[in-house]
Amino acid sequence: MTKIDDRVEELLAKHPSLTKLEAIKIVTEKNERKKKKRAAKTDKSNALKLRNEANRPKPQ
């Protein structure tokens, strides 16, 4: 089983009233939010690196 299948099964075990499709949707949406958050964090980090490199004095 894949990681997403394991998470779906865990969610179904915890909330038996959910259907499998609902559980898949919940897990997928959570993964998308996590990807978005990671991308934003990476973009912010890259922007800080560029800004710091631009402000660094050049050796003579």
FENZIGI-V264752 format. One record per residue. RES is the residue in three letters. PHI is phi in radians with two decimals (NA if undefined). PSI is psi in whole degrees, 0 to 359 (* if undefined). Layout:
# FENZIGI-V264752
res=RES phi=PHI psi=PSI
res=RES phi=PHI psi=PSI
This chain:
# FENZIGI-V264752
res=MET phi=NA psi=149
res=THR phi=-1.49 psi=171
res=LYS phi=-1.09 psi=320
res=ILE phi=-1.17 psi=324
res=ASP phi=-1.11 psi=320
res=ASP phi=-1.07 psi=317
res=ARG phi=-1.17 psi=323
res=VAL phi=-1.13 psi=316
res=GLU phi=-1.11 psi=320
res=GLU phi=-1.10 psi=318
res=LEU phi=-1.14 psi=319
res=LEU phi=-1.15 psi=323
res=ALA phi=-1.18 psi=323
res=LYS phi=-1.34 psi=325
res=HIS phi=-2.23 psi=85
res=PRO phi=-1.14 psi=344
res=SER phi=-1.36 psi=346
res=LEU phi=-1.32 psi=148
res=THR phi=-1.54 psi=166
res=LYS phi=-1.12 psi=321
res=LEU phi=-1.12 psi=320
res=GLU phi=-1.12 psi=318
res=ALA phi=-1.13 psi=319
res=ILE phi=-1.09 psi=318
res=LYS phi=-1.09 psi=316
res=ILE phi=-1.08 psi=313
res=VAL phi=-1.14 psi=319
res=THR phi=-1.12 psi=316
res=GLU phi=-1.10 psi=320
res=LYS phi=-1.11 psi=318
res=ASN phi=-1.09 psi=321
res=GLU phi=-1.13 psi=319
res=ARG phi=-1.10 psi=319
res=LYS phi=-1.14 psi=319
res=LYS phi=-1.09 psi=317
res=LYS phi=-1.09 psi=316
res=LYS phi=-1.13 psi=318
res=ARG phi=-1.11 psi=318
res=ALA phi=-1.11 psi=318
res=ALA phi=-1.11 psi=319
res=LYS phi=-1.14 psi=318
res=THR phi=-1.13 psi=316
res=ASP phi=-1.06 psi=317
res=LYS phi=-1.11 psi=317
res=SER phi=-1.10 psi=316
res=ASN phi=-1.12 psi=321
res=ALA phi=-1.12 psi=319
res=LEU phi=-1.13 psi=319
res=LYS phi=-1.09 psi=314
res=LEU phi=-1.10 psi=318
res=ARG phi=-1.13 psi=319
res=ASN phi=-1.18 psi=322
res=GLU phi=-1.16 psi=323
res=ALA phi=-1.21 psi=327
res=ASN phi=-1.50 psi=349
res=ARG phi=-1.24 psi=133
res=PRO phi=-1.18 psi=141
res=LYS phi=-1.45 psi=135
res=PRO phi=-1.19 psi=146
res=GLN phi=-1.79 psi=*
